[in-house]
Amino acid sequence: MLEIRELNKVYRGSGRLVEAIGSVTFDVAAGELVCVVGPSGCGKTTLLRCVAGLLPAGGGEVRVAGEPVTGPPPRMAVVFQEYGRSLFPWMTVRQNVELPLKEKRLPRARRAELVAGSLAAVGLSDAADAHPWQLSGGMQQRVAIARAVAYEPEVLLMDEPFAAVDAQTRADLEDLILRLWRDLEVTALFVTHDIDEAVYLGQRVIVLSSSPTGVMADIKIDLPRDRDQLATRSLPLFGELRGQVYRWIQQARGAR
Ligand SMILES: Nc1ncnc2c1ncn2[C@@H]1O[C@H](COP(=O)(O)OP(=O)(O)OP(=O)(O)O)[C@@H](O)[C@H]1O
């Protein structure tokens, strides 16, 4: 579903060149959930923005369902870290979730159905008429997730979506993502700096190196498909995998 081939990205500004991505190549199969980790500043956000068609690639190619990405691909949704900035404060929760559906020109009845379904899926049916600023951070991020889900994406990209919420909310949101991913059979690329989160969510974890940014390791997460915050995290294999990812990240940092 996602093909990233020798992707390169250089930022140019004020006479300075920053090579954010050297050369990154990997695939994500349809229906897979792949997590990307790597040292701070190694280009994870840049990679996601290139895949989302929000930034032009400098070199190489990104394909979604076989089509080269030249702008935001249809049937792709993105959830960013900064939920505070991704929701419109003057719109209600319902209006925020409905906005992309209006842009998709869906009929009113279908929009209402999708909005109600996605708000129910994230447990926010009662908050439909509230404004984002009346909600907690975790609830606002659930609105952002509902908006992505209502859009019925084939591909869901997430950039450190839980970095700004407390630990308990984070665990709840991780389980929400796993449930939605299974129910919707969506292909997901999830960027995080949290090793445990990457192992808990992913079917594969890709470790990026920095300077130059490339794929340092591509680790298969052979944990049972049904995950549980307590049971999965207590498995000896979970500990082994997080150790493995940790060592690769240390190596990636050393490669600077
Ligand atoms: N708009 C920009 N102009 C110039 N350089 C940029 C720009 N955006 C990012 N960079 C640089 O590109 C590199 C990669 O940044 P990016 O935000 O993609 O990394 P990251 O892995 O997501 O970082 P973090 O883990 O800290 O969120 C960094 O050196 C950063 O300073």
The ligand as a Gaussian input file, in Angstrom:
#p B3LYP/6-31G(d) Opt

LIG

0 1
 N       11.167000      23.718000       7.799000
 C       12.418000      23.358000       8.069000
 N       13.472000      24.089000       7.608000
 C       14.745000      23.724000       7.880000
 N       15.088000      22.622000       8.559000
 C       14.092000      21.864000       9.050000
 C       12.719000      22.180000       8.827000
 N       11.946000      21.223000       9.427000
 C       12.806000      20.344000       9.991000
 N       14.099000      20.726000       9.761000
 C       15.319000      20.005000      10.178000
 O       15.269000      18.713000       9.611000
 C       15.728000      17.734000      10.537000
 C       14.647000      16.672000      10.758000
 O       13.515000      17.278000      11.431000
 P       12.204000      16.442000      11.796000
 O       11.285000      17.374000      12.519000
 O       11.699000      15.765000      10.593000
 O       12.796000      15.354000      12.811000
 P       12.058000      14.414000      13.877000
 O       12.771000      13.118000      13.845000
 O       10.598000      14.424000      13.630000
 O       12.366000      15.183000      15.235000
 P       11.699000      14.968000      16.713000
 O       11.881000      13.541000      17.086000
 O       12.536000      15.895000      17.577000
 O       10.268000      15.391000      16.585000
 C       16.135000      18.489000      11.790000
 O       17.528000      18.729000      11.720000
 C       15.374000      19.784000      11.689000
 O       16.065000      20.827000      12.337000

